[in-house]
């Protein structure tokens, strides 16, 4: 099934809702099962790489994750516009951050908006820990640097990475995930179409340099 999507300039872009979404889904699952693995959605974004107020990789994730049965929240200076677009494309309903299944924290939001959204995100319950929010956070770049050290399920010893702007949410994420199995799962997207998945079981610490 192919969907024709019109960008703001009136140009039509073809996106294969079966092939491209399945391809992106496999990469997301691989990244979730191997925290710290950086995958690229460049191939999947090629057909829909136009300005919508969010990164192309974020839009691919929205098309993959959202449907009529889930809710979402957009955290952005252009919240109303982007919320309307995602609703039109996926039929998912908008909700407040404390009720949303998916929270899209876009690059243009300010720090206060980001912190409020993370603090508000639902963490599930002991009976249903899966009824928690998944955060999609846009950042300038994620790369295989040495600034951060990750440990936890799916990581043999430790995994290193560099995440632009991580200081703004690392402690908040740790606070939300301190009572496992309650917590939030996170997917990072960047300007180069890379994604990095951080399940709630993944612990992240800044590398201590001497």
C-alpha positions as CSV (number, residue, x, y, z in Angstrom):
1,X,0.0,0.0,0.0
2,X,1.4,3.4,-1.0
3,X,0.3,6.7,0.4
4,X,0.7,9.9,-1.5
5,X,1.5,12.7,0.9
6,X,1.5,16.3,-0.1
7,X,4.1,18.6,1.4
8,X,3.5,22.3,2.2
9,X,4.7,23.3,-1.3
10,X,2.1,21.1,-3.0
11,X,4.6,18.4,-4.1
12,X,3.6,14.8,-3.9
13,X,5.8,12.3,-2.1
14,X,5.2,8.6,-2.3
15,X,5.7,6.6,0.9
16,X,5.1,2.8,1.0
17,X,3.1,2.2,4.2
18,X,3.9,-1.5,4.1
19,X,7.5,-1.8,3.0
20,X,9.0,1.3,4.5
21,X,7.2,1.0,7.8
22,X,8.2,-2.7,8.1
23,X,11.8,-1.8,7.3
24,X,11.8,1.0,10.0
25,X,10.1,-1.3,12.5
26,X,12.8,-4.0,12.1
27,X,15.4,-1.3,12.8
28,X,13.6,0.0,15.9
29,X,13.2,-3.5,17.3
30,X,16.9,-4.2,16.7
31,X,17.8,-1.0,18.5
32,X,15.5,-1.7,21.4
33,X,17.0,-5.2,21.8
34,X,20.5,-3.9,21.6
35,X,20.5,-0.6,23.5
36,X,23.2,1.7,22.3
37,X,23.0,0.5,18.7
38,X,22.6,3.5,16.4
39,X,20.5,2.7,13.4
40,X,19.7,4.9,10.4
41,X,16.3,5.6,8.8
42,X,17.8,7.4,5.9
43,X,16.4,5.0,3.3
44,X,12.9,5.1,4.9
45,X,12.9,8.9,5.1
46,X,14.0,9.5,1.5
47,X,10.4,9.5,0.2
48,X,9.1,11.9,2.8
49,X,12.0,14.3,3.4
50,X,10.1,17.6,3.5
51,X,9.5,20.2,6.1
52,X,6.7,19.4,8.5
53,X,8.1,20.9,11.7
54,X,9.7,17.6,12.8
55,X,12.7,15.5,11.7
56,X,11.9,13.1,8.8
57,X,12.9,10.2,11.0
58,X,10.5,11.4,13.6
59,X,7.7,11.4,11.0
60,X,8.6,7.9,10.0
61,X,8.3,6.8,13.6
62,X,4.9,8.6,13.9
63,X,3.6,6.8,10.9
64,X,4.8,3.5,12.4
65,X,3.6,4.0,15.9
66,X,0.4,6.0,15.7
67,X,-3.0,4.7,14.7
68,X,-6.7,5.2,15.7
69,X,-6.2,3.1,18.9
70,X,-3.5,5.2,20.6
71,X,-3.0,8.8,21.8
72,X,-0.1,11.2,21.4
73,X,1.2,14.5,22.6
74,X,3.4,16.9,20.6
75,X,5.7,19.2,22.6
76,X,6.8,22.0,20.2
77,X,6.4,25.7,19.5
78,X,4.3,24.5,16.6
79,X,2.3,22.0,18.6
80,X,-1.2,22.8,17.2
81,X,0.0,22.6,13.5
82,X,2.0,19.4,13.9
83,X,-0.7,17.8,16.0
84,X,-3.2,18.4,13.3
85,X,-0.9,16.9,10.7
86,X,-0.3,13.8,12.7
87,X,-4.0,13.3,13.4
88,X,-4.8,13.7,9.7
89,X,-2.1,11.2,8.7
90,X,-2.7,8.5,11.3
91,X,-6.1,9.2,12.9
92,X,-4.5,8.9,16.3
93,X,-6.0,11.3,18.9
94,X,-4.2,14.0,20.7
95,X,-4.0,13.9,24.6
96,X,-2.4,15.6,27.4
97,X,1.1,14.5,28.3
98,X,0.0,12.5,31.4
99,X,-2.4,10.5,29.3
100,X,-0.6,10.1,26.0
101,X,0.8,6.8,24.8
102,X,3.5,8.6,22.7
103,X,5.0,11.9,23.5
104,X,6.9,13.6,20.6
105,X,9.4,16.1,22.1
106,X,10.6,18.1,19.1
107,X,13.8,20.0,18.7
108,X,12.2,23.5,18.9
109,X,10.7,23.1,22.3
110,X,12.2,24.9,25.3
111,X,13.7,23.3,28.3
112,X,10.6,24.0,30.5
113,X,8.4,22.3,28.0
114,X,10.7,19.3,27.8
115,X,11.0,18.9,31.6
116,X,7.2,19.2,32.1
117,X,6.5,16.6,29.4
118,X,8.9,14.1,30.9
119,X,7.7,14.6,34.4
120,X,4.1,14.2,33.3
121,X,4.7,11.0,31.2
122,X,2.8,8.0,32.5
123,X,4.9,5.1,33.8
124,X,2.3,2.3,33.8
125,X,1.2,0.4,36.8
126,X,2.5,-2.7,38.6
127,X,-0.3,-4.7,37.0
128,X,0.2,-3.1,33.6
129,X,3.7,-1.7,33.3
130,X,3.3,-1.7,29.5
131,X,0.7,1.0,29.8
132,X,3.4,3.6,30.0
133,X,4.5,6.4,27.6
134,X,7.1,6.1,24.9
135,X,9.0,9.3,24.4
136,X,10.4,10.3,21.0
137,X,13.0,13.0,21.6
138,X,14.6,15.0,18.8
139,X,18.2,16.0,19.3
140,X,20.9,17.5,17.0
141,X,22.9,14.3,16.9
142,X,23.5,10.9,18.4
143,X,26.8,9.2,17.7
144,X,29.2,6.5,18.8
145,X,31.1,8.8,21.2
146,X,32.4,8.3,24.7
147,X,30.5,10.9,26.7
148,X,27.9,8.5,28.1
149,X,28.1,4.9,29.3
150,X,25.1,2.6,29.1
151,X,24.6,-0.6,31.0
152,X,21.6,-3.0,31.5
153,X,19.6,-5.6,29.7
154,X,20.8,-6.3,26.2
155,X,24.3,-4.9,26.8
156,X,27.0,-7.4,27.5
157,X,29.3,-5.1,29.5
158,X,28.8,-1.5,28.6
159,X,28.0,0.6,25.5
160,X,29.2,4.2,24.8
161,X,27.5,7.0,23.0
162,X,27.3,10.8,22.6
163,X,23.9,12.4,22.7
164,X,23.6,16.1,22.0
165,X,21.6,17.8,24.7
166,X,21.4,14.8,27.0
167,X,22.1,16.9,30.1
168,X,18.6,18.4,29.8
169,X,16.8,15.1,30.4
170,X,19.1,12.4,31.7
171,X,18.3,13.0,35.4
172,X,14.6,13.3,34.7
173,X,14.6,10.0,32.8
174,X,16.5,8.3,35.6
175,X,13.9,9.6,38.1
176,X,11.0,8.2,36.0
177,X,12.7,4.8,35.7
178,X,13.7,4.3,39.4
179,X,10.8,2.0,40.3
180,X,11.1,-0.8,37.7
181,X,9.0,-2.3,36.1
182,X,7.4,1.2,36.0
183,X,9.1,3.7,33.7
184,X,9.3,5.2,30.3
185,X,11.0,4.0,27.1
186,X,12.7,6.5,24.8
187,X,13.6,6.7,21.2
188,X,16.0,9.5,20.1
189,X,16.1,10.9,16.5
190,X,18.6,13.3,15.0
191,X,19.2,15.5,12.0
192,X,21.1,12.7,10.2
193,X,18.1,10.3,10.4
194,X,19.7,8.2,13.1
195,X,17.8,6.6,15.9
196,X,18.9,5.4,19.3
197,X,16.5,3.4,21.6
198,X,16.7,3.6,25.4
199,X,14.5,1.0,27.1
200,X,13.6,1.7,30.7
201,X,16.1,-1.0,31.7
202,X,19.0,0.9,30.3
203,X,21.1,2.9,32.8
204,X,23.0,5.9,31.5
205,X,25.8,7.6,33.3
206,X,28.2,10.4,32.2
207,X,31.7,9.2,31.8
208,X,33.9,10.4,34.6
209,X,37.2,11.8,33.3
210,X,40.2,12.2,35.5
